[in-house]
Amino acid sequence: MERKITEKLLREYGSYLYKEEKSTATINKYLSDLRKLMIYAGEQEITKELVIQYKEHLMNDRHYKSTSINSYLVAANRFFDYMGWYGIGVKTIRMQRTVFAPEERELTKLDLKKLVSTARELGRTKISMIIQTICGTGMRVSEVRYVTVNSVIKGQVTIYNKGKERVILLQRSLQKKLLAYIKKQGIKSGKIFCTSKGKPMDRSYIWREMKKLCGKAGVPQSRVFPHNLRALFAKTYYTMFKDIAMLADILGHSNIETTRIYIKKSSSKHRRQLDRLGLLDGLACSDSVSAG
């Protein structure tokens, strides 16, 4: 049997991932990543040599970051295991952990205030409350569906994700805002944030609505992603309480190393810390020292 990736195989793999209780976003990501390999291979059989060439192709393309390349390779390797195509997987790129986050992609508290106030000015109450709910709890975008009338009244949201259950407490200020929103919108029961057809808001909708606010709010689009709201919560919480174990529980992380990614300092903050070391203070510059 030739080792070729087809749409039929991808549909079957998608069904397998669904039965493994992977999230819709995860399934779509895996299948999208695999289609890149399928397009690259064309009519060629998937061999170890071809996969190595595919990896080198990705590494030579400056449009791809190492993190993205590793994502494609992991998706391919897991698909190979599912198919029983052993011995053709490749190693991912080894990466040294960065000690600071890219500042141009870091959402700030000021950015948050600008986005929320702009949404209010434009009468976009729903996206304003979604932004505040995600940033005020640290929940994932996919978990917004669990915010119901009953959970807001109780002041806590029970979330089911990746086979785990956890409870998120609502800040009193957020609870009051959500109760006022529920009353004004005339929502009697069930999910608070949903489409006109009653379906949960998906990631792409929230992302698009947030991007629409950027121009008027004066916030760079490079900083505005739903996930950055979760990251802002994490950084703010850790700055105040320095409790990474509790933060990991709140965010739903099983591995604290994942939580560390969320609390990286910006490059400017990291530079200020380095400057405070003072190791070279008072030492002469090399060009001021006489030769010999």
Helices and strands as residue ranges (DSSP letters): H 7-19, H 24-41, H 48-60, H 66-83, E 100-101, G 103-105, H 109-121, H 125-137, G 141-146, H 149-154, E 156-161, E 164-169, H 172-185, H 203-217, G 221-223, H 226-241, H 244-251, H 256-262, E 265-266, H 267-275, G 286-288
